[in-house]
């Protein structure tokens, strides 16, 4: 059954106010993603005594150099909708001609990140449409995104969001810089591109009318699919499933309108790949992007890679 109060709220909001609200959601959501990933990485480093073990063999600067590619690999997997596992990280490390380090691969498994990013996006879906992001709602949305339900992951994300407005403590040291750099740079670029897409949406001549008719959940759903590397899966079925999980009755006219907005032409998976290559000191070009994407079975599109590289150089 549709939540009529929430439906009325998001239909009545003005175009400018909705654009401002969704922009804020994008900025806060991408920041929370990088904060949570950084928190999980640091807490695992500390609990596993990883640095102490590495420092017994090499000095701090060499330890940073050793760890950097693995943090970059976590960013690629988490932000492209792939599972953060030692197997996938190993594939990425090999794609840039590095030999995987068994200590670091054990560290990756200890992090136990799983599918944390879709849970963050699910939380912000409900914030964007004016609904309280409860555990039950987030779990339903995870199912709609074809993610296995994980009550602990949902509880963890809600807890971080509610504590200190979703911020986590950052430490000003070399390890903090190591963790934050690829995550922050990737999330900031993704945020800027999402806002560009949002601005393009709000330039459509029909948008004011469609907001009044209830298109907002459909736009947000398409944005989430784009962000999780599922832009090609923006279909009638996926949009219907997501808005149903949010408590709305799917509307074919709204879905038809979303299709006219030409979402799904940017694969956000390409963005963290750039910063992974920075971390591994590889030349940032289409050849190397293809090698990294191929390693984790993400379809390569050269014109898209050129476009993302142009954005990277100018944003």
N, C-alpha and C positions, 0 to 999 in steps of 0.2 A: 504494500500500500504506500502511496506517495505521501511524504511528509508535507502537508499543505502549507504549514507555517513557513518552513524553510523554502519551499518553492516560491511562495509569495515574496519572501525577502530578497531572493536573488533575481527575481523578475523586476522588482521595484527599484533596485539600485540604479543610479544614473550611469551613463556610459563612462564619464571621466572618473567617477568614484570607483567603478568596477575595474577600470584599467589600473588605477592606482593600487587597489587592493590586490589584484593579481600580480602586479609588479613586485609588491612587498612580499607576497607569498613565494615568488620565485627566488628572490634574494635570500629570504630567511630559510627557505627549504634547502637550497644548495649549500648555504653556510652550515646548516645543521648536519648535512651529509658529511662535509669535510671534517667538522668537529667530532662527530661520532666515530668516524673512521680513525681519526688521529687519536682519540681517546682509547679505542680498542687496541691500536698498535702500541701506544705507550704503556698501557696497563699490562699488555702481554710481555713486552720487553722487560718490564720491572718484575713481573711475577716469575718469569722464566729465568731471570738472572742472565739474560742473553749477552748484555754488554760486558758483564764481568767475565764471562766465558771467552768472549772474543778478545777483550783487553789482555787476557793472559797470553795471547798469541801475537797480537799486533797493537799498535798505538791507536789513540782515539781517531785521528784523521783517517787512518787506513780502515778502521772499523766503519766509519761513516761512508767511505767509498764502497765498502763491501755491501752495506745494507741498502744504499740508495736505490739500486735497480729493483730491489724487492718491494720497497715502498711504492715505487712507480708502477710496478706490476699489479699491486693491490688496487691502485687507483684505476688502472685500465679495466680490470675485471669488475670491480664494484660499480663503476660508472657506466659499464656497457651491458649490465644485466647478466653477467656471467658469474658462476660460483667462484668464490675466492678459495681455491684449494691449492695444495702444493703441486698437484699434477698440472693445473692450468698455469700456475706461476712458472713452473719448470719449462713449459712450452714457450712462454713469452721470453724467458731468459735465453733459451736456445735460439730464438728467432733473431736475436741481436748478437749472435755468435759468442755468447758467454757460456761457461760451464756452470750449471746449477750447483750451489753450495748446499750440502745436506743439512748443515746447521740451520741455515736460513729457511729451508723447506720445512723442517720440523717446526720452526717458529711460525710459519704461515698456518700450518694445521692447528697449532695451539691458539691462534687468534679466534678461530671458530666464528668467522663473520657471517658465513652462509648468505642468506638473501636479505641482508639488513636494509639495503637501499630501497627496494620496493615497499617496505614497511614505512619508511620515512615519507616516500611519495604518497602512499595511501593516507597517512596522517594529514599531509598538507592538502590532499584532495578535499577532505572534509572541512578543513579550515577555509579553503577557497570558496566553498559553496555555503558557508555559514552554519555548518553542523559541528557538534562536539565530536572530536576524534576519539571515540571510545574504543576499547579493545575489540569489542564485538564487531564494530563497523570496520575497523582496520583489517581484521581477519577475513571478513567477507570480501573486502576489496582485494586482498592478497589472492584469494581464490579466483576472483574475476580476472586477475593478471596471470593466472596459471602458476601461482607460487604456492608451495606447500604451506599450510597453516602452521604457524609457530607461535604459540602463546607467549613464550618467554621473549621472543624477538619483539612482538607487539608491545609487551609490558615494558621492555627496556627502552624502546623508542619513545613511548609516551612519558616515561619517567625522565629521560634526558630533556625532552621538550618542555616539560612542566617545571623542571628545576632550573632556575636562573635563566628563564626564557630561552632554553635550548642551548645555552653556551656550556662549554666545558673548559676546564682550566688549561691554559697554555703556559708552558715553561720556556723562558727565554734562554735557551742553551743550544748547543750544536745539534743535539738529538731532536729538540723541538723544531728547529729549522728544517732538519732532514725530513721529519714527518709531515710538517705543514706545507712545505714548498710544492710538491707535485699535486697534493690534494687540493690546496687552496687555489693554485693557478688553474688547474683543470676545472674546478667548480665555478670559479669566477668567470672563466671564458664561456662555460656552458650557460651560466646565468645570463650573461650579456647577449648570447645568441637567442636564448629563449625570450628575452625581453624584446629583441628585434622582431622575432616572430609574433609576439603579442602585439607590438605596435602595428605590424602589418595587418593583423587581424582587425584591429580597431580602426583601420583606415577604410575597411570595406563599407560600401555605401548602405548596406542593409543591416549593419551590426546593431544599431540602436533598436530597430524594430525586432530583431531576433532576440536581443537580451530580454525584452518585454515578453517574448513568447517562450522564454525558458531555455535558451541555448547554452547558458554558462556551464552546466555540468558536462556537456558534450565537448566544449572547447578545452576544459580542464582535463578531461579523459584523454583527448587526442594529444595534449601536451605531455601527459605522463607517459603515454606509449612512445612518443617521440624521444623523450628523455631516457627511457630505459632501453633504447636501441631497438624498439619494436614499431618504428614508424611505418614499416611496410605492412604491419598488422592492424592498421587503422581500418577496420572493416565494420560493416553493419553489425555483425555478431559481437565483436569485441566491445564496441561502443555501447551496444544494448546491454551487454553483460555488466559493464562498469557502472552505468547509470542505474541499473536495477539493483546492484550491490549498494548503491548510495541511497536507495529508497525511492527512486523515481520510476515512473512508468515510461519505457522507451517510446520516443516519438520519431517516427520515420522522417517527418519533414525537417526536424532538427538535424538528424543524421545526414540527410541529403544536403543541407546547407553546409555542414562541416566539410563534406567532401569538396565543395566548391572553394574552400579556403586553401587547398593544396598543401595540407600538412604531410609530413612523412618524407619530404625531399632532403632532409638533413639527418645523417646518422651521427648521433652525438658520441658514438663509440670512437670516432676518429680523434676527438679532442684530447682525452687523456693519453692516447697513444703518442701524441706530440711531446707531452711532458715526460712520458716514460723514456722516449728517445733522448731527451735532454739529460735525464738521470743516468743513462747508459753511454752518454757521449757519442751518440750516433748522429750522422748527418740527418737533418730533418728534411726529407724529400719523399716524393711519392713512392719510390722504389722501397725505401725502408718502411714506410707506412704499410705498404702491401705485405711485406714479409711478416710484420707484427700481426696484422689482421688475419692473414692466412693461418697463422699458428693457432688461433683460437676460433677458426671457422667463421669469420665475419666476412661477408662478401665485399670485395674491393670494387670501388667505382672511381676511376681516375679523375673525371671532371669534378666529382664531389671532393676528392682529396685535394685537388687544386684550389677549390673554393674554400675549404677549411684552412689550408695553408695561407691563403690570401687574408682571411679573417684573422688568423694568428699573427700575421705580420702587421696588421693594422689596428687591432683592438688593444 
